[in-house]
Amino acid sequence: MNGTYQFVYGGYIGLGFGVFRINGNHLVGAHFPGGKYRGTVSKDSITGKITVAFEMLVKAGVALVQGTSPLEFDSTRTGSFTTPPDFGDGELFKVYIEPGYITLMVKRLPDEYSSFADGMRVTIEPTNESPSAP
């Protein structure tokens, strides 16, 4: 399981993406818009399913995709869930993370992207082009 992984997630009010890294049974990750993860992973030797237990930092002003209102301060959430073998290898699966279900897609990345698991910043800039009428 050691390596670097990308993930895309969606819920009731939106979607997001991030990167995590596994070293031994330790997980470290980050997602846009600034959340950070720390946790552990374990693999069932019979079924191949992976259990993830985590702590997630949610930045002030960020709403969770399950439909929560943003808080005015940073907060920490904990949770755990079980994934299909190999984190589903790019196939969608649903997990319950308080306060609701999210859909996840996880895929292995080359390890040169490992630094993104420590945090990332995404900038979206408007173009100078005017939208054209259909």
C-alpha positions as CSV (number, residue, x, y, z in Angstrom):
1,M,0.0,0.0,0.0
2,N,2.9,2.4,0.4
3,G,2.7,5.2,-2.2
4,T,0.9,8.3,-3.3
5,Y,-2.7,8.4,-4.3
6,Q,-5.1,11.0,-5.7
7,F,-8.8,11.2,-4.7
8,V,-11.9,12.9,-6.0
9,Y,-14.9,13.1,-3.8
10,G,-18.5,14.4,-4.1
11,G,-21.4,14.9,-1.9
12,Y,-24.8,16.7,-1.7
13,I,-23.5,20.2,-2.4
14,G,-20.2,19.8,-4.2
15,L,-17.0,18.0,-5.0
16,G,-13.3,18.2,-4.3
17,F,-10.0,16.6,-4.9
18,G,-6.8,15.8,-3.0
19,V,-3.7,13.7,-2.6
20,F,-2.6,11.3,0.2
21,R,0.6,9.4,0.9
22,I,0.9,6.1,2.8
23,N,4.1,5.0,4.5
24,G,3.7,1.8,6.5
25,N,0.3,2.2,8.1
26,H,0.5,6.0,8.3
27,L,-1.6,8.3,6.1
28,V,-0.9,12.0,5.4
29,G,-2.9,14.0,3.0
30,A,-4.4,17.3,1.9
31,H,-7.3,18.4,-0.3
32,F,-8.4,21.6,-2.0
33,P,-9.5,23.9,-0.3
34,G,-6.9,23.5,2.4
35,G,-8.0,20.6,4.5
36,K,-5.3,18.3,6.0
37,Y,-5.5,14.6,6.9
38,R,-3.6,12.4,9.3
39,G,-4.5,8.8,10.0
40,T,-3.8,5.1,9.8
41,V,-4.6,2.4,7.2
42,S,-4.9,-1.3,7.6
43,K,-5.6,-4.0,5.1
44,D,-7.6,-7.2,5.7
45,S,-5.4,-10.0,4.5
46,I,-8.4,-12.1,3.5
47,T,-10.7,-9.7,1.7
48,G,-8.1,-7.1,0.7
49,K,-10.4,-4.3,2.0
50,I,-8.7,-1.3,3.5
51,T,-9.8,0.5,6.7
52,V,-8.9,4.1,7.0
53,A,-9.1,6.0,10.3
54,F,-8.4,9.7,10.1
55,E,-8.4,13.1,11.6
56,M,-9.3,16.0,9.2
57,L,-8.6,19.7,9.6
58,V,-11.4,21.7,8.1
59,K,-10.5,25.4,7.5
60,A,-12.7,28.2,8.6
61,G,-15.3,29.2,6.0
62,V,-15.3,25.8,4.3
63,A,-18.6,23.9,3.9
64,L,-18.4,20.1,3.8
65,V,-19.7,18.4,0.6
66,Q,-22.3,16.5,2.7
67,G,-24.2,19.8,3.1
68,T,-23.0,21.5,6.3
69,S,-22.8,25.3,6.8
70,P,-19.2,26.7,7.0
71,L,-17.9,27.4,10.5
72,E,-16.2,30.6,11.4
73,F,-13.2,28.8,12.9
74,D,-10.9,25.9,12.0
75,S,-12.3,22.6,13.2
76,T,-11.1,19.0,13.4
77,R,-13.2,16.0,12.5
78,T,-12.5,12.3,13.0
79,G,-13.8,9.3,11.2
80,S,-13.2,5.9,9.7
81,F,-14.4,3.9,6.7
82,T,-13.6,0.8,4.7
83,T,-12.7,0.8,1.0
84,P,-12.7,-1.9,-1.6
85,P,-9.4,-3.7,-2.3
86,D,-6.7,-1.3,-3.7
87,F,-8.9,1.7,-2.7
88,G,-11.2,0.6,-5.6
89,D,-8.4,1.3,-8.2
90,G,-10.3,4.2,-9.8
91,E,-13.8,2.8,-9.4
92,L,-16.4,4.9,-7.5
93,F,-17.6,3.8,-4.1
94,K,-19.6,5.4,-1.3
95,V,-18.6,5.8,2.3
96,Y,-20.3,7.4,5.3
97,I,-18.3,10.2,6.9
98,E,-20.3,12.2,9.5
99,P,-22.6,14.0,8.7
100,G,-23.5,12.0,5.5
101,Y,-22.4,9.9,2.5
102,I,-19.8,10.9,0.0
103,T,-18.7,9.2,-3.2
104,L,-15.0,8.6,-3.6
105,M,-12.7,7.7,-6.4
106,V,-9.0,6.8,-5.5
107,K,-6.2,6.1,-7.9
108,R,-2.5,5.5,-7.4
109,L,-0.1,8.4,-8.5
110,P,3.6,8.4,-9.3
111,D,5.5,9.1,-6.1
112,E,6.9,12.3,-7.5
113,Y,3.5,13.9,-6.7
114,S,4.0,13.0,-3.0
115,S,4.6,16.6,-1.9
116,F,1.0,17.5,-2.7
117,A,0.0,15.3,0.2
118,D,1.5,18.0,2.5
119,G,-0.7,20.7,1.1
120,M,-1.6,22.5,-2.1
121,R,-2.9,25.7,-3.4
122,V,-5.1,26.1,-6.5
123,T,-5.6,29.4,-8.2
124,I,-8.5,30.0,-10.6
125,E,-8.1,33.0,-12.8
126,P,-10.7,34.5,-15.0
127,T,-10.0,34.6,-18.7
128,N,-10.2,37.8,-20.7
129,E,-12.4,36.1,-23.2
130,S,-16.1,37.1,-23.4
131,P,-18.5,34.2,-23.4
132,S,-20.1,33.7,-26.8
133,A,-23.8,33.3,-27.3
134,P,-25.0,29.9,-28.3
